[in-house]
Amino acid sequence: MINNALDVDFWKTQLATRSRVQIPDFLQADAAELLRDCLAHQVPWSLAERSDNAAPRTHGREHALEDAAYRDVLDTAYRNARESFQFVYDSYMLGRARKEGWDPDLPVHVVLEFLNSPEFIEFARYLTGDTAINAVNAQATRYRPGQFLTPHDDTHSGEGRRYAYVINLTPRWKAEWGGLLQFLDESGSVIDSFMPRWNALSLFRVPALHHVSLVSPWAGEDRLAITGWFLAR
């Protein structure tokens, strides 16, 4: 599934130098197209949010929101985002889907198996230089206009997160559409920014302060991706 033409040694050096990297043309072209079509047209999305500062919630498979309720979630999240960690985006949890037997015919299910294959784990260890990596988790994500993820550093004491990754699967994107993966310093200033480029792998060492900027109301596409963490369990 990985593009055979990748110069892995080059990207390994870049990652070691900067602790983050964006690798273009990461997947083989046919695989990227298959996954994009699945995310764009087949995945039964759930809305992930914590608009009222409670524990994260999802709405979709059992409790889809009507338009007015969705607008209320966004408005509450916008207000609270001034002072606290917030997010609103669409999610499909691949690990839970496999465990609970959701939608077995969806092509996106091959991703979790691929990411946890011995070949990919060896690739992840070589690319990062971290030989403790032994698992990868994954979710499909979709950011629509008005959705966002505020600053956080991905620290999770019980999960063993070593590196965070995003495989972007939107064919065309413009910077003015938002949805940028932006890295911040301790003062909150942007020190680097990755646009969600088609078939690019964004990879960074955890912890790293970052956010996904608001997708603009005039965005011409949804921001589609597979995202998760390389783990040492």
C-alpha positions in Angstrom: 0.0 0.0 0.0 3.0 2.4 0.6 4.4 4.1 -2.5 7.4 2.0 -3.5 9.2 5.2 -4.8 9.5 6.8 -1.4 13.0 7.9 -0.4 12.6 6.6 3.2 16.1 7.5 4.2 15.6 11.1 3.2 12.4 11.4 5.2 13.9 9.6 8.2 16.7 12.2 8.3 14.1 15.1 8.0 12.0 13.6 10.9 15.1 13.1 13.1 16.1 16.7 12.5 12.8 18.5 13.0 10.6 16.0 14.9 7.9 16.4 12.3 7.6 15.8 8.6 5.1 15.8 5.8 5.7 13.1 3.2 4.0 13.5 -0.2 2.7 10.7 -2.4 2.7 8.3 0.6 0.3 5.7 -0.5 0.2 4.0 -3.9 -2.1 6.0 -6.1 -4.8 3.3 -6.5 -5.0 2.8 -2.7 -5.3 6.5 -2.0 -8.1 6.8 -4.6 -10.0 3.8 -3.1 -9.8 5.2 0.4 -10.8 8.7 -0.7 -13.9 7.3 -2.4 -14.8 5.3 0.7 -14.4 8.3 3.1 -16.3 10.6 0.7 -19.2 8.3 -0.2 -19.5 5.3 2.0 -18.5 5.9 5.7 -21.4 6.3 8.1 -19.9 9.2 10.0 -20.5 10.1 13.7 -20.1 13.6 15.1 -17.4 13.8 17.7 -17.5 16.8 20.1 -17.2 18.0 23.7 -18.9 21.3 23.3 -20.0 21.7 26.9 -16.6 20.8 28.5 -17.9 17.3 29.5 -16.4 14.1 28.3 -16.1 13.6 24.5 -19.3 12.4 22.9 -20.2 11.0 19.5 -23.5 11.4 17.7 -24.4 9.5 14.5 -24.9 5.8 14.5 -27.6 5.9 17.2 -28.2 9.5 17.9 -27.9 11.7 14.8 -28.4 15.4 15.3 -30.9 17.5 13.5 -29.7 20.7 11.9 -30.8 22.9 14.8 -29.2 20.7 17.4 -26.0 20.6 15.3 -25.9 24.4 15.1 -26.3 24.5 18.9 -23.3 22.2 19.3 -21.2 24.4 17.1 -22.3 27.6 18.8 -21.6 26.2 22.3 -18.2 24.9 21.2 -17.2 28.2 19.7 -18.0 30.0 22.9 -16.1 27.5 25.1 -13.1 27.3 22.7 -12.0 30.7 23.9 -11.1 29.2 27.3 -10.9 25.5 27.0 -10.0 22.5 24.8 -12.7 21.8 22.3 -13.3 20.0 19.1 -16.1 19.3 16.6 -15.4 16.9 13.6 -16.8 13.7 12.1 -15.3 10.4 13.1 -15.3 6.7 12.3 -13.3 4.7 14.9 -11.7 1.8 13.0 -10.7 -0.1 16.1 -14.1 0.0 17.6 -15.7 -0.8 14.3 -13.6 -3.9 14.0 -14.3 -5.0 17.6 -18.1 -4.5 17.3 -18.4 -5.7 13.7 -19.6 -2.4 12.1 -20.0 -2.2 8.3 -17.7 -5.2 7.4 -17.7 -4.4 3.7 -16.3 -0.9 4.0 -12.9 -0.8 2.2 -11.4 1.5 4.9 -11.2 -1.5 7.3 -8.1 -2.7 5.4 -6.2 0.3 6.8 -6.1 -0.9 10.4 -4.9 -4.3 9.4 -2.3 -2.8 7.1 -1.0 -0.4 9.8 -0.6 -3.2 12.2 1.1 -5.7 9.8 4.7 -6.7 10.7 5.9 -4.9 7.5 4.4 -1.6 8.5 5.5 -1.8 12.1 9.0 -2.4 10.9 8.7 0.6 8.5 7.4 2.8 11.4 10.3 1.7 13.6 12.8 2.4 10.8 11.3 5.8 9.8 11.1 7.1 13.4 14.1 5.3 14.9 11.8 4.2 17.7 12.2 0.4 18.1 9.6 0.3 20.9 6.7 0.9 18.5 4.5 -2.2 18.3 1.0 -1.0 17.4 -0.9 1.6 15.5 -4.5 2.9 16.1 -6.6 4.7 13.6 -9.8 6.6 12.9 -11.2 8.1 9.8 -11.9 11.8 10.1 -13.9 14.4 8.2 -13.8 18.1 8.9 -16.7 20.0 7.3 -17.0 23.8 7.2 -17.1 25.2 10.7 -15.4 22.2 12.4 -12.1 22.5 14.2 -9.7 21.1 16.9 -8.2 23.5 19.4 -4.6 23.3 20.8 -3.4 20.2 22.6 -0.2 18.1 22.7 -1.6 14.5 22.3 -0.2 13.4 25.7 -2.0 10.3 27.0 -0.5 8.6 30.0 -2.1 5.2 29.4 -1.9 4.7 25.7 1.9 4.8 24.9 1.6 7.4 22.1 5.0 7.9 20.4 4.1 9.6 17.1 0.9 11.1 15.7 0.1 10.7 12.0 -2.4 12.0 9.5 -2.9 10.6 6.0 -4.7 13.3 4.1 -7.2 12.1 1.4 -8.8 15.2 0.0 -7.7 15.7 -3.7 -7.7 19.5 -3.8 -7.2 21.9 -1.0 -6.5 25.6 -0.7 -4.8 27.2 2.3 -7.7 29.7 2.7 -10.1 26.8 3.3 -8.5 26.3 6.8 -8.2 22.8 8.2 -4.4 23.4 8.6 -2.4 21.2 11.0 -0.4 24.0 12.8 2.3 23.6 15.4 2.6 26.1 18.2 5.3 27.2 20.6 4.8 27.8 24.3 3.4 31.3 23.7 0.8 30.0 21.2 2.6 31.4 18.1 2.5 29.3 14.9 5.9 27.8 14.2 5.0 25.5 11.4 1.9 24.6 9.3 1.0 21.6 7.2 -1.7 22.0 4.6 -3.9 18.8 4.1 -2.3 17.9 0.8 -3.6 15.0 -1.2 -2.0 11.6 -0.2 0.5 13.2 2.2 1.5 11.6 5.5 2.0 14.1 8.3 4.0 12.6 11.1 5.2 14.2 14.4 6.7 13.2 17.7 4.4 13.3 20.8 4.1 15.5 22.7 3.8 18.5 20.3 1.5 21.4 20.8 -0.8 21.7 17.7 -4.3 22.3 16.4 -6.4 21.9 13.3 -7.6 25.4 12.3 -11.3 26.1 11.6 -12.5 24.9 8.2 -13.8 28.0 6.5 -17.5 28.3 5.5 -16.5 28.6 1.8 -14.3 25.5 1.7 -14.9 23.6 -1.5 -14.2 20.1 -0.1 -14.4 18.2 3.1 -11.0 17.5 4.9 -10.8 13.7 4.8 -8.1 11.8 6.5 -7.0 8.7 8.4 -5.3 9.7 11.7 -4.0 8.1 14.9 -0.8 7.3 16.7 2.2 4.9 16.6 2.1 3.2 20.0 4.4 1.4 22.3 2.2 -0.7 24.5 
